[in-house]
Amino acid sequence: MKTKAFLNSMLVALAVVISVVCVRAQTPQATPPPPSAPRSVEVPKPVEKTLANGLRVIVVERSQVPLATAQLLIKSGGEVDPANLPGVTDMTASLLTRGTKTRSATQIAEAIEALGGFINSGGGWDSSSVSTSVMSSRISPAMNILSDVVRNPAFTQEEIDRLRRQYLNNLKVALGQPGSIARFVAARVVYRDAPYGHPLSGTPESLPLIKRDDIVRLHDMFYRPDNAILVMGGDLTPVSAFALAEKYLGDWAKPATELPKGTITRPATESGNRRIVVIDMPDAGQAAVIAARTGINRGSPDYFRGIVSNAVLTGYSGRLNWEIRVKRGLSYGAGSVLDTRRWAGSFLASSQTKNESGAEVAALTLAEISKLGSGDVADTELTPRKASLIGNFARGLETTGGLVTQVSALALYGLPLDDLNRFVGSVQAIKPGDVKSFAATSLNADSTSVIVVGDARKFLPDLKKQFPQVEVIPVAELDLNSATLRRVTSKN
Amino acid sequence: MRKRLLFMLLIGAMILGNIITAAGQTTMPKMSFRERTLPNGLHVLSVVDKASPSVAINVWYHVGSKDDPDRRSGFAHLFEHIMFKSTKNMKAEMMDRLTEDVGGQNNAFTADDVTVYWEVVPSNYLETLLWAESDRLAGLTVDEENFHSERAVVEEEYRQSILAPPYGKFFYVLQQKSFTAHPYKRPTIGSIEDLEAATLENVQKFHATYYRPDNATLVVVGDFEPKQLDAWVDKYFGAIPKPALSLPRVQTTEPSRTGEKRFTEYGSNVPLPGVGITYLVPSEKSDDAPALTMLDILLSQGRSSRLYQSLVYQQQVAQSTNANADLREDLGLFELTAIVAAGKKPEDAEAALRAEIKKLQDAPVAAAELEKAKNQIITSQLRQRETNNGKAQSLGDAAVLLGDPNRVNTDLARLQAVTAADVQRVAKKYFSDENRYVFYYLPESLKPAAGSQNPPPVDRADAKGGFAR
């Protein structure tokens, strides 16, 4: 049931790294003492079964701390939002915990919090989820609530209107921050008008259009056991967890109708022409700089080449932070994310800097992306970056919540669950040439777009020298509903 | 201890007449720590936990932003960044080579009272990191170039945390103006002017004054052999001398407030107005601290909490709301804040916050609600202790800020012992009219025109949680 392979190979792999660090041992005080022999560890292994109604149930046991987490995933997220209704999938998921046929929103909150736990729901791009975490002795009543909110949401008009107002208020705050504006704009630049291009939680214009019928229809269509995965982790045995799944979700009826297929427009996989977009926000306290392009999907054979390439760029000692923060003091932090999804996700390299250095940071960011595709990464650089990636992965599994999240991601994308145990080997197999070819083909800087949100007076002249084609949009005219990004105003 | 804790939980449940017997089923595992003090004063705490082959190392220095030198606000935090530059045997950023490059991680944070450096590494690197931590405790050799580039990073951190987010300045002013005399009124992040004025000479003096073994607590949690740890600690830390000079400590006391004060601040980028109320409360060592923590949970933890239910859910006067028992070493601040919902007035949000305070003063909290808060506390402490570093931080906090590492095991019982009468008494005692400061944060466009005086520029950040590297 358990395997030693995973961290064992991780530590053996790490043991070679120190040779990079401890050159020339002199006195015990002047150079760091070398590491002792690494120790192996046992990592829990997920087990699974599928209930008669088609619900896939996965359990991953870890009993050191008396906590348990359960997450129910619906395999449909914001990607299924109709083009004119951005935010409807996320609103539907959030509304689950805002009232069922027998419990009000307040009763749900009181019941789960009386157990000392929480229940959260919301939409992602490729899935919607409800998760609860409690002391393991209370997992049964928590599962009872989770089951109720997934199966019997009331979607009352009062709660819909209340949540809509909350979303609109949250958007107001998000649209006051250069960093969040830049991320919204980057999605439109990369995906244009295709799915993944809109803000996940809707826009100021789309939220008022969402009707109760849209929500109920979406719930009927996608919230069904054969489109769901339940992942339970922590201080519980597979036997007891499977029994809870059967008790609370075993009689969740599978509809006679087929799951809708082919209703999803596949997001764009080509960036098309790169764009250089400035959102002019005169009162911005800093400029947010993002280099953005399409990335790869989670199932891509390039996945490990991609995440290792990204690891060379990101992290404290990754190239972006090294050049922008450590060497030049231009930012508190710079990094990148290769966000792999069901369809091609995005690659975003981002940082915030004083308005005056917005153009310099944009140039440095593109230069580092470009360099990765044109020169070889030395082993002395690649080995520690791989170690850092592996270490982050291993720490992500340290908590009950982290473990459930990682297992859920594998399950969502239909990947083998024992990929958890193959992660280290797959990362270690990547060679400098793999990084170079991935970066040259999939992270090409020349087709990467640039978004800068800030006080344009202070960086636009320099940015124009690099990019004469720059589009400048005043923040007051920003429209997140279409790829043009600009509000159409009547000219009188 | 495991049994004793269970016993206390059951007694608590019986006294309250509560029916949630499940409380007895989950116990807080006792943290079984070893403690020693070297002749040079270094305090060493350790916990063996071999669940994973990793180890967390914390070094807590009992110096924080309240100890910033005169006209050098933000210096303790800037200094924390400089600790990652060169030392006698390490060049700049070598700490990252010893952690990140072998699959570990490191960081540090500065709060009002402490500065904490931490690493998590594969356990076979423990000796390496003890060597590295001893080297930077022994002394720094940072040069002008590194000093200037890192100071620029801290200035960007200031912009990112205070200037760029819409409410950075609001939470900053709330901290700054809530104190009148105590150095807690100064920014942890500082001001650009004070950061620009800092020199390498300041760095060397600060290190000599505060970075000494008798002002440090080393915490090691994870996979190691106790005897081996002791030998390594002696080898690497034992020879660092204890300075003859005494440690300076803040002597300033904050006078009690004598009447309500109201402040209005304006910002250039305020999507929705902000409202805040603060009360001065005693030190985290006070006997009233557990009841203040309980008030924080009752008011603001989760969607069933009083502030969420009243302001966000029922009245819908707030986009978000929070309460925070920001308890510190010398004295604390109890803060209530709300970001006002679109179309609502700051006055409505203030009235709603004050109505919730009054309810806590007028009637004892129901047994089930108090029990809920206690369950939430146990769960969050369990969560904190899922990782070695979480355990190390809990232990360091008890030892350095509460003055007794045993508090890591006894504090939960103190919280469980809080009664509804305690909560009501403490709410009446501290949430008084004389002890109330009220803050409005509004867009510039609402600023009264000519004739009125402009408020001085603002330069401080929310100190909660401190600033990290």
HADDOCK unambig.tbl for C-alpha pairs under 7 A between the chains (distance, minus, plus):
assign (segid A and resid 14 and name CA) (segid B and resid 102 and name CA) 5.57 0.50 0.50
assign (segid A and resid 14 and name CA) (segid B and resid 103 and name CA) 6.97 0.50 0.50
assign (segid A and resid 17 and name CA) (segid B and resid 102 and name CA) 6.16 0.50 0.50
assign (segid A and resid 21 and name CA) (segid B and resid 97 and name CA) 6.84 0.50 0.50
assign (segid A and resid 30 and name CA) (segid B and resid 89 and name CA) 5.30 0.50 0.50
assign (segid A and resid 31 and name CA) (segid B and resid 89 and name CA) 6.64 0.50 0.50
assign (segid A and resid 32 and name CA) (segid B and resid 128 and name CA) 5.40 0.50 0.50
assign (segid A and resid 32 and name CA) (segid B and resid 131 and name CA) 6.36 0.50 0.50
assign (segid A and resid 33 and name CA) (segid B and resid 127 and name CA) 6.55 0.50 0.50
assign (segid A and resid 33 and name CA) (segid B and resid 128 and name CA) 5.11 0.50 0.50
assign (segid A and resid 34 and name CA) (segid B and resid 128 and name CA) 6.42 0.50 0.50
assign (segid A and resid 35 and name CA) (segid B and resid 124 and name CA) 5.13 0.50 0.50
assign (segid A and resid 35 and name CA) (segid B and resid 125 and name CA) 4.78 0.50 0.50
assign (segid A and resid 35 and name CA) (segid B and resid 128 and name CA) 6.65 0.50 0.50
assign (segid A and resid 36 and name CA) (segid B and resid 124 and name CA) 4.80 0.50 0.50
assign (segid A and resid 36 and name CA) (segid B and resid 125 and name CA) 6.82 0.50 0.50
assign (segid A and resid 37 and name CA) (segid B and resid 124 and name CA) 6.04 0.50 0.50
assign (segid A and resid 38 and name CA) (segid B and resid 124 and name CA) 5.41 0.50 0.50
assign (segid A and resid 39 and name CA) (segid B and resid 53 and name CA) 5.81 0.50 0.50
assign (segid A and resid 40 and name CA) (segid B and resid 53 and name CA) 6.62 0.50 0.50
assign (segid A and resid 41 and name CA) (segid B and resid 52 and name CA) 5.94 0.50 0.50
assign (segid A and resid 41 and name CA) (segid B and resid 53 and name CA) 6.39 0.50 0.50
assign (segid A and resid 65 and name CA) (segid B and resid 382 and name CA) 6.95 0.50 0.50
assign (segid A and resid 65 and name CA) (segid B and resid 386 and name CA) 6.41 0.50 0.50
assign (segid A and resid 106 and name CA) (segid B and resid 304 and name CA) 6.21 0.50 0.50
assign (segid A and resid 109 and name CA) (segid B and resid 303 and name CA) 5.64 0.50 0.50
assign (segid A and resid 109 and name CA) (segid B and resid 304 and name CA) 5.12 0.50 0.50
assign (segid A and resid 110 and name CA) (segid B and resid 304 and name CA) 5.17 0.50 0.50
assign (segid A and resid 113 and name CA) (segid B and resid 372 and name CA) 6.31 0.50 0.50
assign (segid A and resid 113 and name CA) (segid B and resid 376 and name CA) 6.85 0.50 0.50
assign (segid A and resid 114 and name CA) (segid B and resid 372 and name CA) 4.25 0.50 0.50
assign (segid A and resid 114 and name CA) (segid B and resid 375 and name CA) 6.83 0.50 0.50
assign (segid A and resid 115 and name CA) (segid B and resid 372 and name CA) 6.79 0.50 0.50
assign (segid A and resid 115 and name CA) (segid B and resid 375 and name CA) 6.36 0.50 0.50
assign (segid A and resid 116 and name CA) (segid B and resid 372 and name CA) 6.25 0.50 0.50
assign (segid A and resid 116 and name CA) (segid B and resid 375 and name CA) 4.27 0.50 0.50
assign (segid A and resid 116 and name CA) (segid B and resid 376 and name CA) 3.95 0.50 0.50
assign (segid A and resid 116 and name CA) (segid B and resid 379 and name CA) 5.84 0.50 0.50
assign (segid A and resid 117 and name CA) (segid B and resid 376 and name CA) 6.46 0.50 0.50
assign (segid A and resid 117 and name CA) (segid B and resid 379 and name CA) 6.85 0.50 0.50
assign (segid A and resid 134 and name CA) (segid B and resid 379 and name CA) 6.87 0.50 0.50
assign (segid A and resid 135 and name CA) (segid B and resid 379 and name CA) 6.24 0.50 0.50
assign (segid A and resid 137 and name CA) (segid B and resid 22 and name CA) 6.94 0.50 0.50
assign (segid A and resid 137 and name CA) (segid B and resid 25 and name CA) 6.37 0.50 0.50
assign (segid A and resid 137 and name CA) (segid B and resid 26 and name CA) 6.60 0.50 0.50
assign (segid A and resid 166 and name CA) (segid B and resid 319 and name CA) 6.23 0.50 0.50
assign (segid A and resid 169 and name CA) (segid B and resid 319 and name CA) 5.91 0.50 0.50
assign (segid A and resid 169 and name CA) (segid B and resid 341 and name CA) 6.39 0.50 0.50
assign (segid A and resid 169 and name CA) (segid B and resid 342 and name CA) 6.40 0.50 0.50
assign (segid A and resid 170 and name CA) (segid B and resid 319 and name CA) 6.91 0.50 0.50
assign (segid A and resid 172 and name CA) (segid B and resid 271 and name CA) 5.89 0.50 0.50
assign (segid A and resid 173 and name CA) (segid B and resid 271 and name CA) 5.60 0.50 0.50
assign (segid A and resid 176 and name CA) (segid B and resid 166 and name CA) 5.99 0.50 0.50
assign (segid A and resid 176 and name CA) (segid B and resid 269 and name CA) 6.59 0.50 0.50
assign (segid A and resid 176 and name CA) (segid B and resid 271 and name CA) 6.05 0.50 0.50
assign (segid A and resid 177 and name CA) (segid B and resid 164 and name CA) 6.37 0.50 0.50
assign (segid A and resid 177 and name CA) (segid B and resid 165 and name CA) 5.49 0.50 0.50
assign (segid A and resid 177 and name CA) (segid B and resid 166 and name CA) 6.41 0.50 0.50
assign (segid A and resid 178 and name CA) (segid B and resid 164 and name CA) 6.94 0.50 0.50
assign (segid A and resid 283 and name CA) (segid B and resid 268 and name CA) 6.13 0.50 0.50
assign (segid A and resid 283 and name CA) (segid B and resid 269 and name CA) 6.38 0.50 0.50
assign (segid A and resid 284 and name CA) (segid B and resid 164 and name CA) 6.08 0.50 0.50
assign (segid A and resid 285 and name CA) (segid B and resid 159 and name CA) 6.34 0.50 0.50
assign (segid A and resid 285 and name CA) (segid B and resid 163 and name CA) 4.49 0.50 0.50
assign (segid A and resid 285 and name CA) (segid B and resid 164 and name CA) 4.28 0.50 0.50
assign (segid A and resid 286 and name CA) (segid B and resid 159 and name CA) 6.38 0.50 0.50
assign (segid A and resid 286 and name CA) (segid B and resid 160 and name CA) 6.81 0.50 0.50
assign (segid A and resid 286 and name CA) (segid B and resid 163 and name CA) 7.00 0.50 0.50
assign (segid A and resid 286 and name CA) (segid B and resid 164 and name CA) 5.42 0.50 0.50
assign (segid A and resid 325 and name CA) (segid B and resid 153 and name CA) 6.48 0.50 0.50
assign (segid A and resid 328 and name CA) (segid B and resid 149 and name CA) 6.17 0.50 0.50
assign (segid A and resid 329 and name CA) (segid B and resid 149 and name CA) 4.87 0.50 0.50
assign (segid A and resid 329 and name CA) (segid B and resid 150 and name CA) 6.10 0.50 0.50
assign (segid A and resid 329 and name CA) (segid B and resid 152 and name CA) 4.97 0.50 0.50
assign (segid A and resid 329 and name CA) (segid B and resid 153 and name CA) 4.63 0.50 0.50
assign (segid A and resid 330 and name CA) (segid B and resid 152 and name CA) 6.89 0.50 0.50
assign (segid A and resid 330 and name CA) (segid B and resid 153 and name CA) 6.40 0.50 0.50
assign (segid A and resid 330 and name CA) (segid B and resid 156 and name CA) 6.99 0.50 0.50
assign (segid A and resid 331 and name CA) (segid B and resid 153 and name CA) 5.72 0.50 0.50
assign (segid A and resid 331 and name CA) (segid B and resid 156 and name CA) 5.34 0.50 0.50
assign (segid A and resid 332 and name CA) (segid B and resid 153 and name CA) 5.28 0.50 0.50
assign (segid A and resid 332 and name CA) (segid B and resid 154 and name CA) 6.83 0.50 0.50
assign (segid A and resid 332 and name CA) (segid B and resid 156 and name CA) 5.38 0.50 0.50
assign (segid A and resid 332 and name CA) (segid B and resid 157 and name CA) 5.03 0.50 0.50
assign (segid A and resid 353 and name CA) (segid B and resid 156 and name CA) 6.41 0.50 0.50
assign (segid A and resid 354 and name CA) (segid B and resid 156 and name CA) 6.79 0.50 0.50
assign (segid A and resid 384 and name CA) (segid B and resid 101 and name CA) 4.22 0.50 0.50
assign (segid A and resid 384 and name CA) (segid B and resid 102 and name CA) 6.32 0.50 0.50
assign (segid A and resid 385 and name CA) (segid B and resid 101 and name CA) 6.54 0.50 0.50
assign (segid A and resid 387 and name CA) (segid B and resid 101 and name CA) 5.96 0.50 0.50
assign (segid A and resid 387 and name CA) (segid B and resid 102 and name CA) 5.52 0.50 0.50
assign (segid A and resid 387 and name CA) (segid B and resid 103 and name CA) 4.54 0.50 0.50
assign (segid A and resid 388 and name CA) (segid B and resid 100 and name CA) 5.40 0.50 0.50
assign (segid A and resid 388 and name CA) (segid B and resid 101 and name CA) 5.82 0.50 0.50
assign (segid A and resid 388 and name CA) (segid B and resid 102 and name CA) 6.61 0.50 0.50
assign (segid A and resid 388 and name CA) (segid B and resid 103 and name CA) 4.33 0.50 0.50
assign (segid A and resid 388 and name CA) (segid B and resid 104 and name CA) 6.76 0.50 0.50
assign (segid A and resid 390 and name CA) (segid B and resid 103 and name CA) 6.28 0.50 0.50
assign (segid A and resid 391 and name CA) (segid B and resid 103 and name CA) 4.05 0.50 0.50
assign (segid A and resid 391 and name CA) (segid B and resid 104 and name CA) 5.84 0.50 0.50
assign (segid A and resid 398 and name CA) (segid B and resid 387 and name CA) 6.59 0.50 0.50
assign (segid A and resid 399 and name CA) (segid B and resid 386 and name CA) 5.84 0.50 0.50
assign (segid A and resid 399 and name CA) (segid B and resid 387 and name CA) 6.95 0.50 0.50
